[in-house]
Amino acid sequence: MSATHFMLFASCALLVACAKDDDLEPTPAPTPAEDILYTELDSNLKLTSVDTLIFHPSGCGMIPSPSDSSASRSIDVNNDGAADFTIACGTWYYFVSASGPCANYNTSITITGASEDRKISITSNYNTVARYAENDVIDNTQNWVSTATLMLSSATAPFSTNFNGTTYIGLKIGSDQGDRFAWLRLRKEGYVLTLYSHAIAASSTGQILAGQTE
């Protein structure tokens, strides 16, 4: 083979190699992480500090029993093995009235962040927890605190609050990368809470919709 023919053959081989390189499939991009970390809870687990209601001997009405009791449950919203929030129920006796003894019996249900960067959305009424309907936006336009009240009945408190039914509440976890927003779905019937599910944005997306799972 002459030198000219060899150079021509090498050039053709290079062109074919280049053509094959151009025809290669591009390397697939990594599969993105899930947008929402969704968790269903065991709905058979109820949270309450009240066993029953009894009629007070004075006739003033019904009071919770036992009169001094507490119960709590921690929630790991981001599934990292550490508690992010704790819901606590409590009843306690504190004397304020002899003529109206039912006022001496107090109850509360609160939710508290495990640290200062774990917060709960509240209304403008003291630290009353904000309640959301499905698809409501949860973001930083709301008010946020480290402890919020779901229920409070106490003669010594400056306010009272209560509700019954199923609702969403807004949560957020702060970090150097920004705030990750979350929701918790629960049902309250009288003094009993049932926690159904929760979800949190996988990154600092700026918001989450109540009930959003993907």
N, C-alpha and C positions, 0 to 999 in steps of 0.2 A: 504494500500500500504506500503510495507516494505521500509526501508530507502534506501536499495540498488536500488530497483525499482524506487524510487523517484529521486535519483541522476542520474540514467540512463535517465529518462524522461526529467529532467532539462537539461542535456547535449545535448540531441537531439534537444530540443526546441531552445537552444542557437545556435546550428549549423544551424538550419533552418533560424533563425533570421539573422545570419551572411551571409548566402547564399542570402537572400533577399536583404540585404544591398549591396552586391557586384553586384546585378543585377540592381540596381537603375541607371537611366539615369544620366550622368554627368550634372552638372549645366551649361547651355549654357553661353558662353562668351558674354560679352556686345557687341552689334553691334558697329563696329568701326565708327568713324565720317567720313563724306565724305572727300575724299582726296582733292577735289577741290571745292571751293565756286564760283559758276558761276552765273553771272547776265546778263540778256539781258536788254538793255536800250530802251527807246522809240526813234526809229529812225526818228520819225517825228519832233523831236526837232533839229533844226539846230543851229550852233553857228557861228556867223560872226559879224564883225564890219563894213562891207561894204554893202551898199544898192545897189550900181551900179557902173559902170565905166563910166567916161565921158572923152571926148576928150578935152585936154587942148587947150585954145584959141591960144597959141603960135605955136601949131602944133608939139610940142615935143612928143606927144603920149597920151596914156590913163592914167588917174589917178583915184584912188579910191575916192568915195564920200559916206558919208561925209569925209572930210579931217581930222577931229578930233573926233574920236569915239572909244568906247571900249565896249566889251562884255566878259562875263566870265561864266564858269560853273564848279561847284565843283563835285568831284567824290568820292564816298564812296566805296572803293574797297573791304574792308573787312566787309561791311554791319553792322557796329557797331553804326551807327547813326551819325558819325562824318566825316567830309570831310578829305580825305587823300591827294588829289591832286586837283589843280585848273588849268583849261585850260583858257587862256586869249588871246583874239584877240584885236588888237589895230591899229588904224591909227592916224598919227599925222603929222602936218606941221612943218618943220624946215628949215629955209632959208640957203642954201649953194651955190646957183647958180642963177644968173640972165639970163645967156645965155642958160642954160639948166634947165628951171623951173620944169620939171617933177622930177628932183632929189630932190626937196624940199618936196616931198610927200613920207611918210614912212609907212610901214606896218610890223606887226609882229604877230606871234602866238607862245606862250610859254606854257609850262606845269611846274608847281612848286609844290613841296611837302609841305604839311601843317606844317611839322616840319623837323628837321634835320635827323630824322630816316626814312623819306619818300624820296625815291630817284628814279631817272629816268636814264635809260641806254642811253649812248651817244656814238657817234663815236669818233675817235681821232681828228676830225676837230672841234676845239673849243668846244662849248656845243651843237652841233647839235644832235638832237635825233636820236638814232639808230632805224632802221626799220627792222622788222623781217618778214620772210615768215612763213607760217604755218609749225609747227613741228620743227622750229629752237629752239635751247636750249637757255634759258634765265637763267643765273647764275652769280656767282661772278667773272667769268673770264672777263666779260665786264667792261667798265668804268661807274661809277655811280656818279651823281651829284644831287643837290637839285633843280636846275632849268635847263631846256633844251629847245632848240628852234626847233620848227617844220617849221617855215617860218620866214625869215627876209629879208627885202629889205629897206636899209637905207644907204644914202651916208656917214653918219658919223660912220657906223659900220665897224669893221675890216674884216668882212666876210658877205656873203649872202648865203641863203639856201632856197630851195623850192622843192616841189614835188606835184604830183597829183596822185590820185588812192587810193586803199584800202591797208592798211598795219596794222601790229601789232607793238606796242611799248612795251618795257620792263619796269616794275616797281618793286620796292621791299619795304617792310616795315620791319624795324629792331626792335628787342626787345632783352631782356636779354636771351631769349630762342634761339635766332638766327634769321636769315633773312628769311622772307617769300616772295617768288617771285610771280610776277603777270604779266598779259598782259592786254593791252587795244587794242581793234580792232576799227579802225576808217577809215573814208574815207574823203579825202580832194579834193575838186573841186574848183580851183581858190582860193577864199577867204573864202569858206564855209566849215566847218567841220561837219560831221555827226558821232556821236559816237554810235557804234552798241552794244558792249558788253565788259565785262571784267571778269577776273577770277583770283583767288589767291589760292595758296597752303594753305591747312588748317593748316599745321604745317611747321616747318623748315626742308623741305625736301632737300634743297640744289639746287633745280632747278625747272623750269616749262617749258613745251613746249608751244610755241606760238600756241594759239588755243586750248590747252588742256582743256577739260571740265570734265574729270573723271580720 
